[in-house]
Amino acid sequence: MQKRVPLALTLLPALLFMVVIFLFSHQTGSESGRLTKLVLAWLAERGIVLEGWFRENAGLVLRNVAHMVEYGILLWCWLWP
């Protein structure tokens, strides 16, 4: 027999991650740009060198990938229980 998990506990991870998304979405452009530069510097330290189109558009690519990842995590939080 399967135990039922209270509804509040099944929704809690998704609700908490929505708060995280909300906090990140309220960053100013300069704060977001600074964070993007930090991530790109971290990648460069590990030998990940971007060339060509990716080098010129690294901020755009990184931000779009970050959005896909965060909404993927949110989907996982909803489907997890």
Stockholm file with secondary structure:
# STOCKHOLM 1.0

chainA/1-81         MQKRVPLALTLLPALLFMVVIFLFSHQTGSESGRLTKLVLAWLAERGIVLEGWFRENAGLVLRNVAHMVEYGILLWCWLWP
#=GR chainA/1-81 SS CCCCCCHHHHHHHHHHHHHHHHHHHTCCHHHHHHHHHHHHHHHHHTTCCCCTHHHHTHHHHHHHHHHHHHHHHHHHHHHCC
#=GC SS_cons        CCCCCCHHHHHHHHHHHHHHHHHHHTCCHHHHHHHHHHHHHHHHHTTCCCCTHHHHTHHHHHHHHHHHHHHHHHHHHHHCC
//
